[in-house]
Each structure stands twice: as C-alpha cells, then as structure tokens.
Amino acid sequence: MNKEDYIKEAKKILKNKKSKEIMEEQINKYYEIKDSFVLKLHNYNVGDEVFLKKGTLLHGTYKNIDGLKEMVNNGLISSFFIGGRNSKYPSSVGVWNLKQDYLLKDYIDFYSGGTIMFVAPGKHYTKIISYSELPNIIDIVSFKDEYHKWNMDQTKEARFMPSLVQNNVQIGIIFDGQSKEIKKLLKGDILSDTINDKDVKEFVNPKYYEHFIIDRKNKDDFFTDRESAVLFGIPSCFIEGILVGRKYEDNKEILKEIKDLLPKAYICNLDGKVIVK
C-alpha cells in the first residue's frame, strides 16, 4: 500500500471528521519524513556499552526476525491498516519512550523486574522492582502496616521486549528519539493529551475507551508514562540499533541477517553491549 491507499483506508475506518483529519495529517508526516530523513551514523565499537538518551524509543516484536523484516521493508504500521493482532490502540504503534538517560544494561535490569502495587482503603501506590532487586522482595513488602494487600506483575516491557526473564521475544528495535522529525510524529501520541477525548475515541478499542480516557490522565507504573502510542506508524529510517535476546545472540546466521537488513545499525545484547557494530 502507498500513502494514498492508507489515507483512503483511514477515511473508510474513521467516521469523526476531525479524527480523519488528524490521521491523514499523521500519514502525510510519516511519508514526508520517510522520504527525507537520514539517520546519523553511530560510533560504537564491539564491546562498548550502549547509552540511551532520554526520549529514545524502543519496540519489541513477537514475530522476531520475520517481524523485523516486515518493519524494515514496510515501516512499523498500526494494526488498523495491516490486520495485526487486536490491541487497545489499533490505530497506533506502541513504543517505550525513555523518561531519563540510561545505560542499556541498567534499563534492561529495570524493566526485567516487576510492577508492584500496595493497596489500602482509599489509597494505593506503585513502584517498579528491578530484576536485581527481586531477591530483596521480602524486605520490600514487609512492614507496610498501613497497606493490607499488594499485587505484583511482570512489567509490560519484560513481556514485550527481549528481557532477562523470557525468551519468546528475541528482537527489540531501538529508534532515534532525538531528531526534530521523530518529535513531529510524536505529536500524534494518543497517550498524551494532545488529542482531546472526543477526537481520540475512534483511535481506541471501543471496549477500552471509557477506561482509557480516565487512565491516561492518571498514569502510574501499571498504566505507564513510559510508553507512547503513535498514530499510524514509525518509518524504519529511525532504527539506530537492534537488541537481541540470548537465543539470537549466539546465532551467527541471524546476526548476519539483521546486519544485512540494517547495515548502519548496531546490534547489542542483554548485557547492554555492542556485539556487531
């Protein structure tokens, strides 16, 4: 499909006039940037620790190498247009949006842990327990006298990105988040408040909409401020690096395939180090 096909499809799917305009503008921005943006070359060497700046965007694909091929060839496009699996935001692509600078190894340790919620009548609070902190869980949950219950889940990142606790996802994509071009696309982030509740309605799964408009104004470590949902998609020209899980790290064929797909990108592992420059 080309730009005109996507715009035509958006007009068929969406009924609200303003929502149609917002999506068409986003598709136009996508193609304008896709055809003009050139990513700066990285200066990593093998063995270097990867440093991620605030605003870096990341995305994991459960399709692994096949998903990466699709993304490189066609961009990261929302399920509205490609018939992907159901999601809360079928209009948008989900990315993790870093709220601070990180060494990649520290970010992986952070998200490979769990999200905990302490509950008491009329109040609760949440926090992230990093992977390296999990052995201290007894100390973490003890003596919370005012709270009568606690719940803990894996973080979303641990499930959807290569992580220290599962091997299903072997490919994570690291997108540049610093350029003025990517910031233009992020104006279409429906998890921010840039699009009002009425106009955002058709961009959200109808079963989830009522919760969505409440939750996006009251974010915690479960409905996180660590992610963005970008309307339509993100072109592959922003891919600066690939994070691989333990299975792919030792697979020379796969690593070569990734490098052939993205000759300018670095490949790094769950230790946060470059393994192919």
MARGUGU-834314 format. One record per residue (C-alpha): chain; residue in one letter; x, y, z. Coordinates in nm, 4 decimals, m for minus. Layout:
BEGIN
<timar gufi="A" kelum="a" px="X" py="Y" pz="Z"/>
...
//
This chain:
BEGIN
<timar gufi="A" kelum="m" px="0.0000" py="0.0000" pz="0.0000"/>
<timar gufi="A" kelum="n" px="0.1140" py="0.3562" pz="m0.0671"/>
<timar gufi="A" kelum="k" px="0.0281" py="0.6824" pz="0.1052"/>
<timar gufi="A" kelum="e" px="m0.2934" py="0.7366" pz="m0.0912"/>
<timar gufi="A" kelum="d" px="m0.4101" py="0.3821" pz="m0.0127"/>
<timar gufi="A" kelum="y" px="m0.3571" py="0.4363" pz="0.3598"/>
<timar gufi="A" kelum="i" px="m0.5405" py="0.7696" pz="0.3554"/>
<timar gufi="A" kelum="k" px="m0.8293" py="0.6106" pz="0.1662"/>
<timar gufi="A" kelum="e" px="m0.8418" py="0.3254" pz="0.4190"/>
<timar gufi="A" kelum="a" px="m0.8348" py="0.5698" pz="0.7127"/>
<timar gufi="A" kelum="k" px="m1.1324" py="0.7580" pz="0.5693"/>
<timar gufi="A" kelum="k" px="m1.3251" py="0.4302" pz="0.5432"/>
<timar gufi="A" kelum="i" px="m1.2462" py="0.3239" pz="0.9009"/>
<timar gufi="A" kelum="l" px="m1.2979" py="0.6586" pz="1.0752"/>
<timar gufi="A" kelum="k" px="m1.6313" py="0.8431" pz="1.0973"/>
<timar gufi="A" kelum="n" px="m1.5411" py="1.1520" pz="1.3010"/>
<timar gufi="A" kelum="k" px="m1.4325" py="1.4345" pz="1.0669"/>
<timar gufi="A" kelum="k" px="m1.1628" py="1.5670" pz="1.2989"/>
<timar gufi="A" kelum="s" px="m1.0252" py="1.2168" pz="1.3627"/>
<timar gufi="A" kelum="k" px="m0.9969" py="1.1653" pz="0.9858"/>
<timar gufi="A" kelum="e" px="m0.8049" py="1.4924" pz="0.9541"/>
<timar gufi="A" kelum="i" px="m0.5702" py="1.4009" pz="1.2387"/>
<timar gufi="A" kelum="m" px="m0.4914" py="1.0600" pz="1.0882"/>
<timar gufi="A" kelum="e" px="m0.4437" py="1.1990" pz="0.7365"/>
<timar gufi="A" kelum="e" px="m0.2037" py="1.4611" pz="0.8710"/>
<timar gufi="A" kelum="q" px="m0.0107" py="1.1888" pz="1.0546"/>
<timar gufi="A" kelum="i" px="0.0146" py="0.9728" pz="0.7407"/>
<timar gufi="A" kelum="n" px="0.1382" py="1.2718" pz="0.5398"/>
<timar gufi="A" kelum="k" px="0.4028" py="1.3473" pz="0.8044"/>
<timar gufi="A" kelum="y" px="0.5123" py="0.9826" pz="0.8041"/>
<timar gufi="A" kelum="y" px="0.5747" py="0.9787" pz="0.4295"/>
<timar gufi="A" kelum="e" px="0.7361" py="1.3213" pz="0.4203"/>
<timar gufi="A" kelum="i" px="0.9853" py="1.2117" pz="0.6883"/>
<timar gufi="A" kelum="k" px="1.0341" py="0.8613" pz="0.5464"/>
<timar gufi="A" kelum="d" px="1.1471" py="1.0038" pz="0.2134"/>
<timar gufi="A" kelum="s" px="1.3822" py="1.2680" pz="0.3533"/>
<timar gufi="A" kelum="f" px="1.5268" py="1.1675" pz="0.6916"/>
<timar gufi="A" kelum="v" px="1.8863" py="1.0413" pz="0.7135"/>
<timar gufi="A" kelum="l" px="1.9983" py="0.8970" pz="1.0481"/>
<timar gufi="A" kelum="k" px="2.3402" py="0.9940" pz="1.1824"/>
<timar gufi="A" kelum="l" px="2.5934" py="0.7110" pz="1.1888"/>
<timar gufi="A" kelum="h" px="2.6691" py="0.5633" pz="1.5297"/>
<timar gufi="A" kelum="n" px="3.0269" py="0.5482" pz="1.6619"/>
<timar gufi="A" kelum="y" px="3.0049" py="0.2288" pz="1.8720"/>
<timar gufi="A" kelum="n" px="3.2647" py="m0.0474" pz="1.8592"/>
<timar gufi="A" kelum="v" px="3.2163" py="m0.4109" pz="1.9579"/>
<timar gufi="A" kelum="g" px="3.2223" py="m0.4391" pz="2.3373"/>
<timar gufi="A" kelum="d" px="3.1062" py="m0.0817" pz="2.4003"/>
<timar gufi="A" kelum="e" px="2.8229" py="m0.0241" pz="2.6458"/>
<timar gufi="A" kelum="v" px="2.5146" py="0.1224" pz="2.4779"/>
<timar gufi="A" kelum="f" px="2.3930" py="0.4538" pz="2.6165"/>
<timar gufi="A" kelum="l" px="2.0316" py="0.5540" pz="2.5584"/>
<timar gufi="A" kelum="k" px="1.9329" py="0.9184" pz="2.5812"/>
<timar gufi="A" kelum="k" px="1.6068" py="1.0411" pz="2.7302"/>
<timar gufi="A" kelum="g" px="1.3425" py="1.0209" pz="2.4580"/>
<timar gufi="A" kelum="t" px="1.4856" py="0.7098" pz="2.2908"/>
<timar gufi="A" kelum="l" px="1.2030" py="0.4909" pz="2.1583"/>
<timar gufi="A" kelum="l" px="1.2014" py="0.1095" pz="2.1704"/>
<timar gufi="A" kelum="h" px="0.9694" py="m0.1587" pz="2.0368"/>
<timar gufi="A" kelum="g" px="0.9709" py="m0.5382" pz="2.0631"/>
<timar gufi="A" kelum="t" px="0.8322" py="m0.7745" pz="1.8011"/>
<timar gufi="A" kelum="y" px="0.6930" py="m1.1156" pz="1.8955"/>
<timar gufi="A" kelum="k" px="0.7485" py="m1.2193" pz="1.5301"/>
<timar gufi="A" kelum="n" px="1.1231" py="m1.1795" pz="1.5896"/>
<timar gufi="A" kelum="i" px="1.3327" py="m1.1878" pz="1.2681"/>
<timar gufi="A" kelum="d" px="1.0224" py="m1.2079" pz="1.0478"/>
<timar gufi="A" kelum="g" px="0.8752" py="m0.9098" pz="1.2286"/>
<timar gufi="A" kelum="l" px="1.1972" py="m0.7159" pz="1.1816"/>
<timar gufi="A" kelum="k" px="1.1960" py="m0.7896" pz="0.8077"/>
<timar gufi="A" kelum="e" px="0.8397" py="m0.6585" pz="0.7810"/>
<timar gufi="A" kelum="m" px="0.9332" py="m0.3478" pz="0.9745"/>
<timar gufi="A" kelum="v" px="1.2437" py="m0.2691" pz="0.7717"/>
<timar gufi="A" kelum="n" px="1.0594" py="m0.3166" pz="0.4426"/>
<timar gufi="A" kelum="n" px="0.7277" py="m0.1533" pz="0.5310"/>
<timar gufi="A" kelum="g" px="0.7800" py="0.0503" pz="0.8478"/>
<timar gufi="A" kelum="l" px="0.6161" py="m0.0075" pz="1.1846"/>
<timar gufi="A" kelum="i" px="0.2482" py="0.0301" pz="1.0905"/>
<timar gufi="A" kelum="s" px="m0.0579" py="0.0063" pz="1.3166"/>
<timar gufi="A" kelum="s" px="m0.3000" py="m0.2861" pz="1.3023"/>
<timar gufi="A" kelum="f" px="m0.5768" py="m0.0587" pz="1.1624"/>
<timar gufi="A" kelum="f" px="m0.4020" py="m0.0953" pz="0.8290"/>
<timar gufi="A" kelum="i" px="m0.2208" py="m0.4303" pz="0.8339"/>
<timar gufi="A" kelum="g" px="m0.4665" py="m0.6543" pz="1.0180"/>
<timar gufi="A" kelum="g" px="m0.2315" py="m0.7281" pz="1.3080"/>
<timar gufi="A" kelum="r" px="m0.3385" py="m0.8780" pz="1.6405"/>
<timar gufi="A" kelum="n" px="m0.6028" py="m0.6971" pz="1.8455"/>
<timar gufi="A" kelum="s" px="m0.4815" py="m0.4268" pz="2.0774"/>
<timar gufi="A" kelum="k" px="m0.6130" py="m0.1470" pz="2.2954"/>
<timar gufi="A" kelum="y" px="m0.4906" py="0.1078" pz="2.0405"/>
<timar gufi="A" kelum="p" px="m0.5374" py="m0.0429" pz="1.6907"/>
<timar gufi="A" kelum="s" px="m0.4816" py="0.2992" pz="1.5333"/>
<timar gufi="A" kelum="s" px="m0.1334" py="0.3325" pz="1.6783"/>
<timar gufi="A" kelum="v" px="0.2036" py="0.1661" pz="1.7264"/>
<timar gufi="A" kelum="g" px="0.3281" py="0.1196" pz="2.0814"/>
<timar gufi="A" kelum="v" px="0.6806" py="0.2224" pz="2.1771"/>
<timar gufi="A" kelum="w" px="0.8619" py="0.2587" pz="2.5069"/>
<timar gufi="A" kelum="n" px="0.9624" py="0.6222" pz="2.5499"/>
<timar gufi="A" kelum="l" px="1.2543" py="0.6695" pz="2.7898"/>
<timar gufi="A" kelum="k" px="1.1941" py="0.9331" pz="3.0555"/>
<timar gufi="A" kelum="q" px="1.5616" py="0.9582" pz="3.1513"/>
<timar gufi="A" kelum="d" px="1.9098" py="0.8700" pz="3.0269"/>
<timar gufi="A" kelum="y" px="2.0100" py="0.5056" pz="3.0785"/>
<timar gufi="A" kelum="l" px="2.2915" py="0.2691" pz="3.0142"/>
<timar gufi="A" kelum="l" px="2.1117" py="m0.0057" pz="2.8229"/>
<timar gufi="A" kelum="k" px="2.2223" py="m0.2683" pz="3.0778"/>
<timar gufi="A" kelum="d" px="2.0582" py="m0.0671" pz="3.3582"/>
<timar gufi="A" kelum="y" px="1.7402" py="m0.0158" pz="3.1568"/>
<timar gufi="A" kelum="i" px="1.7144" py="m0.3907" pz="3.0886"/>
<timar gufi="A" kelum="d" px="1.7671" py="m0.4645" pz="3.4597"/>
<timar gufi="A" kelum="f" px="1.4950" py="m0.2104" pz="3.5418"/>
<timar gufi="A" kelum="y" px="1.2304" py="m0.3460" pz="3.3081"/>
<timar gufi="A" kelum="s" px="1.3067" py="m0.7172" pz="3.3584"/>
<timar gufi="A" kelum="g" px="1.1642" py="m0.6915" pz="3.7093"/>
<timar gufi="A" kelum="g" px="0.8086" py="m0.6366" pz="3.8259"/>
<timar gufi="A" kelum="t" px="0.5465" py="m0.3728" pz="3.8929"/>
<timar gufi="A" kelum="i" px="0.4107" py="m0.3781" pz="4.2469"/>
<timar gufi="A" kelum="m" px="0.1012" py="m0.2089" pz="4.3866"/>
<timar gufi="A" kelum="f" px="0.0395" py="m0.1604" pz="4.7589"/>
<timar gufi="A" kelum="v" px="m0.3295" py="m0.1152" pz="4.8446"/>
<timar gufi="A" kelum="a" px="m0.5126" py="0.0291" pz="5.1440"/>
<timar gufi="A" kelum="p" px="m0.8705" py="0.1594" pz="5.1778"/>
<timar gufi="A" kelum="g" px="m0.8934" py="0.4722" pz="4.9646"/>
<timar gufi="A" kelum="k" px="m0.5313" py="0.4765" pz="4.8541"/>
<timar gufi="A" kelum="h" px="m0.2568" py="0.2870" pz="4.6742"/>
<timar gufi="A" kelum="y" px="0.0909" py="0.3378" pz="4.5405"/>
<timar gufi="A" kelum="t" px="0.3003" py="0.1615" pz="4.2815"/>
<timar gufi="A" kelum="k" px="0.6682" py="0.1136" pz="4.2088"/>
<timar gufi="A" kelum="i" px="0.8980" py="m0.0866" pz="3.9841"/>
<timar gufi="A" kelum="i" px="1.1116" py="m0.3596" pz="4.1410"/>
<timar gufi="A" kelum="s" px="1.4116" py="m0.4095" pz="3.9123"/>
<timar gufi="A" kelum="y" px="1.5400" py="m0.7568" pz="3.8257"/>
<timar gufi="A" kelum="s" px="1.8428" py="m0.7188" pz="4.0531"/>
<timar gufi="A" kelum="e" px="1.6164" py="m0.6091" pz="4.3411"/>
<timar gufi="A" kelum="l" px="1.3844" py="m0.9124" pz="4.3205"/>
<timar gufi="A" kelum="p" px="1.5893" py="m1.1182" pz="4.5715"/>
<timar gufi="A" kelum="n" px="1.5027" py="m0.8452" pz="4.8250"/>
<timar gufi="A" kelum="i" px="1.1257" py="m0.8830" pz="4.7765"/>
<timar gufi="A" kelum="i" px="1.0665" py="m0.9935" pz="5.1385"/>
<timar gufi="A" kelum="d" px="1.2243" py="m0.6726" pz="5.2690"/>
<timar gufi="A" kelum="i" px="1.0365" py="m0.4658" pz="5.0107"/>
<timar gufi="A" kelum="v" px="0.6908" py="m0.5917" pz="5.1119"/>
<timar gufi="A" kelum="s" px="0.7479" py="m0.6205" pz="5.4889"/>
<timar gufi="A" kelum="f" px="0.6275" py="m0.3673" pz="5.7453"/>
<timar gufi="A" kelum="k" px="0.3891" py="m0.1855" pz="5.5132"/>
<timar gufi="A" kelum="d" px="0.1494" py="m0.1713" pz="5.8075"/>
<timar gufi="A" kelum="e" px="m0.0953" py="0.0765" pz="5.6548"/>
<timar gufi="A" kelum="y" px="m0.1373" py="m0.1378" pz="5.3398"/>
<timar gufi="A" kelum="h" px="m0.3391" py="m0.4607" pz="5.3615"/>
<timar gufi="A" kelum="k" px="m0.2694" py="m0.6007" pz="5.0142"/>
<timar gufi="A" kelum="w" px="m0.0085" py="m0.5993" pz="4.7434"/>
<timar gufi="A" kelum="n" px="m0.0134" py="m0.7226" pz="4.3826"/>
<timar gufi="A" kelum="m" px="0.2821" py="m0.7760" pz="4.1529"/>
<timar gufi="A" kelum="d" px="0.3108" py="m0.8373" pz="3.7782"/>
<timar gufi="A" kelum="q" px="0.5918" py="m0.8508" pz="3.5285"/>
<timar gufi="A" kelum="t" px="0.6474" py="m0.5108" pz="3.3734"/>
<timar gufi="A" kelum="k" px="0.4973" py="m0.4676" pz="3.0280"/>
<timar gufi="A" kelum="e" px="0.8470" py="m0.4239" pz="2.8879"/>
<timar gufi="A" kelum="a" px="0.9560" py="m0.7614" pz="3.0271"/>
<timar gufi="A" kelum="r" px="0.6783" py="m0.9275" pz="2.8262"/>
<timar gufi="A" kelum="f" px="0.7118" py="m0.7329" pz="2.5018"/>
<timar gufi="A" kelum="m" px="1.0867" py="m0.6668" pz="2.4776"/>
<timar gufi="A" kelum="p" px="1.3847" py="m0.9058" pz="2.4915"/>
<timar gufi="A" kelum="s" px="1.4374" py="m0.9443" pz="2.8648"/>
<timar gufi="A" kelum="l" px="1.6158" py="m1.1390" pz="3.1368"/>
<timar gufi="A" kelum="v" px="1.3022" py="m1.3375" pz="3.2250"/>
<timar gufi="A" kelum="q" px="1.1702" py="m1.4782" pz="2.8946"/>
<timar gufi="A" kelum="n" px="1.3000" py="m1.5980" pz="2.5585"/>
<timar gufi="A" kelum="n" px="0.9883" py="m1.5564" pz="2.3433"/>
<timar gufi="A" kelum="v" px="1.0823" py="m1.2096" pz="2.2205"/>
<timar gufi="A" kelum="q" px="1.4284" py="m1.2043" pz="2.0639"/>
<timar gufi="A" kelum="i" px="1.4178" py="m0.8728" pz="1.8766"/>
<timar gufi="A" kelum="g" px="1.3940" py="m0.5218" pz="2.0195"/>
<timar gufi="A" kelum="i" px="1.4168" py="m0.2174" pz="1.7938"/>
<timar gufi="A" kelum="i" px="1.5902" py="0.0981" pz="1.9158"/>
<timar gufi="A" kelum="f" px="1.4658" py="0.4111" pz="1.7383"/>
<timar gufi="A" kelum="d" px="1.6286" py="0.7533" pz="1.7394"/>
<timar gufi="A" kelum="g" px="1.4258" py="0.9798" pz="1.9646"/>
<timar gufi="A" kelum="q" px="1.6291" py="1.2997" pz="1.9415"/>
<timar gufi="A" kelum="s" px="1.5581" py="1.4370" pz="1.5948"/>
<timar gufi="A" kelum="k" px="1.3017" py="1.7059" pz="1.5236"/>
<timar gufi="A" kelum="e" px="1.1434" py="1.4679" pz="1.2724"/>
<timar gufi="A" kelum="i" px="1.0565" py="1.1977" pz="1.5274"/>
<timar gufi="A" kelum="k" px="0.9201" py="1.4672" pz="1.7594"/>
<timar gufi="A" kelum="k" px="0.6800" py="1.5688" pz="1.4798"/>
<timar gufi="A" kelum="l" px="0.5442" py="1.2143" pz="1.4677"/>
<timar gufi="A" kelum="l" px="0.5151" py="1.2046" pz="1.8481"/>
<timar gufi="A" kelum="k" px="0.2610" py="1.4867" pz="1.8302"/>
<timar gufi="A" kelum="g" px="0.0306" py="1.2018" pz="1.7275"/>
<timar gufi="A" kelum="d" px="0.0845" py="1.0150" pz="2.0566"/>
<timar gufi="A" kelum="i" px="m0.2648" py="0.9302" pz="2.1815"/>
<timar gufi="A" kelum="l" px="m0.1351" py="0.8543" pz="2.5319"/>
<timar gufi="A" kelum="s" px="m0.0525" py="1.2221" pz="2.5712"/>
<timar gufi="A" kelum="d" px="m0.3267" py="1.4833" pz="2.5966"/>
<timar gufi="A" kelum="t" px="m0.2579" py="1.6424" pz="2.2564"/>
<timar gufi="A" kelum="i" px="m0.5779" py="1.4854" pz="2.1142"/>
<timar gufi="A" kelum="n" px="m0.8986" py="1.5505" pz="2.3090"/>
<timar gufi="A" kelum="d" px="m1.1274" py="1.2775" pz="2.4448"/>
<timar gufi="A" kelum="k" px="m1.3859" py="1.3136" pz="2.1668"/>
<timar gufi="A" kelum="d" px="m1.1428" py="1.3029" pz="1.8762"/>
<timar gufi="A" kelum="v" px="m0.9351" py="1.0202" pz="2.0258"/>
<timar gufi="A" kelum="k" px="m1.2371" py="0.7895" pz="2.0665"/>
<timar gufi="A" kelum="e" px="m1.2131" py="0.6178" pz="1.7272"/>
<timar gufi="A" kelum="f" px="m0.8419" py="0.5541" pz="1.7789"/>
<timar gufi="A" kelum="v" px="m0.9053" py="0.3322" pz="2.0835"/>
<timar gufi="A" kelum="n" px="m1.0589" py="m0.0155" pz="2.1136"/>
<timar gufi="A" kelum="p" px="m1.4288" py="0.0552" pz="2.1942"/>
<timar gufi="A" kelum="k" px="m1.4247" py="m0.1941" pz="2.4835"/>
<timar gufi="A" kelum="y" px="m1.1461" py="0.0015" pz="2.6496"/>
<timar gufi="A" kelum="y" px="m1.2338" py="0.3638" pz="2.5674"/>
<timar gufi="A" kelum="e" px="m1.4119" py="0.4569" pz="2.8938"/>
<timar gufi="A" kelum="h" px="m1.1188" py="0.3299" pz="3.0998"/>
<timar gufi="A" kelum="f" px="m0.8688" py="0.4844" pz="2.8593"/>
<timar gufi="A" kelum="i" px="m0.9825" py="0.8450" pz="2.8941"/>
<timar gufi="A" kelum="i" px="m0.9607" py="0.8114" pz="3.2735"/>
<timar gufi="A" kelum="d" px="m0.6356" py="0.6150" pz="3.2851"/>
<timar gufi="A" kelum="r" px="m0.4338" py="0.8363" pz="3.0519"/>
<timar gufi="A" kelum="k" px="m0.4900" py="1.1269" pz="3.2911"/>
<timar gufi="A" kelum="n" px="m0.3928" py="0.9201" pz="3.5978"/>
<timar gufi="A" kelum="k" px="m0.0840" py="0.7252" pz="3.4990"/>
<timar gufi="A" kelum="d" px="0.1035" py="0.5004" pz="3.7383"/>
<timar gufi="A" kelum="d" px="0.3509" py="0.2139" pz="3.6992"/>
<timar gufi="A" kelum="f" px="0.0768" py="m0.0112" pz="3.5527"/>
<timar gufi="A" kelum="f" px="m0.0784" py="0.2343" pz="3.3030"/>
<timar gufi="A" kelum="t" px="0.2611" py="0.3806" pz="3.2457"/>
<timar gufi="A" kelum="d" px="0.4028" py="0.7129" pz="3.1429"/>
<timar gufi="A" kelum="r" px="0.6895" py="0.5099" pz="2.9992"/>
<timar gufi="A" kelum="e" px="0.5140" py="0.4430" pz="2.6695"/>
<timar gufi="A" kelum="s" px="0.3753" py="0.6240" pz="2.3680"/>
<timar gufi="A" kelum="a" px="0.1116" py="0.5111" pz="2.1159"/>
<timar gufi="A" kelum="v" px="0.1910" py="0.6867" pz="1.7878"/>
<timar gufi="A" kelum="l" px="m0.0857" py="0.7179" pz="1.5303"/>
<timar gufi="A" kelum="f" px="m0.0366" py="0.5273" pz="1.2031"/>
<timar gufi="A" kelum="g" px="0.3297" py="0.4310" pz="1.2396"/>
<timar gufi="A" kelum="i" px="0.7030" py="0.4999" pz="1.2535"/>
<timar gufi="A" kelum="p" px="0.9237" py="0.4585" pz="0.9442"/>
<timar gufi="A" kelum="s" px="1.2245" py="0.2273" pz="0.9589"/>
<timar gufi="A" kelum="c" px="1.4636" py="0.5132" pz="0.8775"/>
<timar gufi="A" kelum="f" px="1.4716" py="0.5878" pz="1.2540"/>
<timar gufi="A" kelum="i" px="1.6145" py="0.2459" pz="1.3517"/>
<timar gufi="A" kelum="e" px="1.9563" py="0.3004" pz="1.5090"/>
<timar gufi="A" kelum="g" px="2.0085" py="m0.0339" pz="1.6825"/>
<timar gufi="A" kelum="i" px="1.8755" py="m0.3832" pz="1.7433"/>
<timar gufi="A" kelum="l" px="1.8631" py="m0.5516" pz="2.0834"/>
<timar gufi="A" kelum="v" px="1.8738" py="m0.9321" pz="2.0653"/>
<timar gufi="A" kelum="g" px="1.7824" py="m1.1923" pz="2.3257"/>
<timar gufi="A" kelum="r" px="2.0031" py="m1.4811" pz="2.4366"/>
<timar gufi="A" kelum="k" px="1.8927" py="m1.7191" pz="2.1588"/>
<timar gufi="A" kelum="y" px="1.9747" py="m1.4762" pz="1.8787"/>
<timar gufi="A" kelum="e" px="2.2937" py="m1.3524" pz="2.0424"/>
<timar gufi="A" kelum="d" px="2.4678" py="m1.6847" pz="1.9655"/>
<timar gufi="A" kelum="n" px="2.3123" py="m1.7329" pz="1.6215"/>
<timar gufi="A" kelum="k" px="2.5628" py="m1.6070" pz="1.3648"/>
<timar gufi="A" kelum="e" px="2.3185" py="m1.6616" pz="1.0788"/>
<timar gufi="A" kelum="i" px="2.0534" py="m1.4444" pz="1.2414"/>
<timar gufi="A" kelum="l" px="2.3057" py="m1.1735" pz="1.3328"/>
<timar gufi="A" kelum="k" px="2.4251" py="m1.1621" pz="0.9707"/>
<timar gufi="A" kelum="e" px="2.0653" py="m1.1447" pz="0.8520"/>
<timar gufi="A" kelum="i" px="1.9978" py="m0.8496" pz="1.0841"/>
<timar gufi="A" kelum="k" px="2.3128" py="m0.6715" pz="0.9666"/>
<timar gufi="A" kelum="d" px="2.2219" py="m0.7278" pz="0.6019"/>
<timar gufi="A" kelum="l" px="1.8798" py="m0.5768" pz="0.6677"/>
<timar gufi="A" kelum="l" px="2.0215" py="m0.2789" pz="0.8617"/>
<timar gufi="A" kelum="p" px="2.3861" py="m0.2244" pz="0.7626"/>
<timar gufi="A" kelum="k" px="2.4093" py="0.1068" pz="0.9527"/>
<timar gufi="A" kelum="a" px="2.2608" py="m0.0226" pz="1.2787"/>
<timar gufi="A" kelum="y" px="2.4498" py="m0.1709" pz="1.5740"/>
<timar gufi="A" kelum="i" px="2.3396" py="m0.4971" pz="1.7354"/>
<timar gufi="A" kelum="c" px="2.3553" py="m0.5305" pz="2.1135"/>
<timar gufi="A" kelum="n" px="2.2768" py="m0.7950" pz="2.3740"/>
<timar gufi="A" kelum="l" px="2.1046" py="m0.8193" pz="2.7123"/>
<timar gufi="A" kelum="d" px="2.4311" py="m0.7248" pz="2.8834"/>
<timar gufi="A" kelum="g" px="2.3842" py="m0.3865" pz="2.7149"/>
<timar gufi="A" kelum="k" px="2.6944" py="m0.4262" pz="2.4990"/>
<timar gufi="A" kelum="v" px="2.7513" py="m0.3984" pz="2.1238"/>
<timar gufi="A" kelum="i" px="2.8151" py="m0.7388" pz="1.9661"/>
<timar gufi="A" kelum="v" px="2.8056" py="m0.6250" pz="1.5991"/>
<timar gufi="A" kelum="k" px="2.8979" py="m0.2682" pz="1.5075"/>
//
